[in-house]
Amino acid sequence: MMDAFDRFWQWADKPLENPLTIPAELHRAVMELAPDDRRDREKVNDAAAHAKKDFPVRP
């Protein structure tokens, strides 16, 4: 199962023509981290968990 870290980096490393998307809340949470922290799995997953709590995904 992919975690937030894997989802973000799969999206970030994809070719430009690939239509893969991620939730805006995940993007925002990761981009608010310092650039070095974006490569830290624990920090990315923590930021994503807080973002999900603050902005729950609606069905």
C-alpha positions in Angstrom: 0.0 0.0 0.0 1.3 3.4 -0.9 1.7 6.1 1.7 1.5 9.9 1.2 5.2 10.0 0.6 5.0 7.5 -2.2 2.0 9.1 -3.7 3.6 12.5 -3.7 6.9 11.4 -5.2 5.2 9.2 -7.8 3.2 12.3 -8.9 6.3 14.6 -8.7 8.5 12.3 -10.8 6.0 11.4 -13.5 6.4 12.6 -17.1 4.6 15.9 -17.9 2.3 14.1 -20.3 1.1 11.6 -17.6 -2.3 12.6 -16.3 -1.8 11.3 -12.8 -3.1 13.7 -10.1 -2.9 13.9 -6.3 -5.3 15.6 -3.9 -4.7 19.4 -3.5 -4.5 18.9 0.3 -1.5 16.5 -0.1 0.2 18.8 -2.5 -0.3 21.8 -0.2 0.9 19.9 2.9 4.1 18.7 1.2 4.9 22.0 -0.5 4.6 23.8 2.9 7.6 21.7 4.1 11.2 22.8 3.7 12.7 21.3 0.5 14.9 18.9 2.4 12.0 17.8 4.6 10.0 16.8 1.4 12.5 13.8 1.1 11.8 12.7 4.6 9.1 10.0 4.6 8.0 10.6 8.2 7.7 14.3 7.8 5.7 14.0 4.6 3.4 11.4 6.1 2.9 13.5 9.3 2.1 16.6 7.2 -0.3 14.7 5.1 -2.0 13.2 8.1 -2.5 16.7 9.6 -3.8 18.1 6.3 -6.3 15.2 6.1 -7.5 15.9 9.6 -7.8 19.7 8.8 -9.4 19.2 5.4 -11.1 15.8 5.3 -11.7 14.3 1.8 -15.4 14.4 0.9 -17.0 11.6 -1.1 
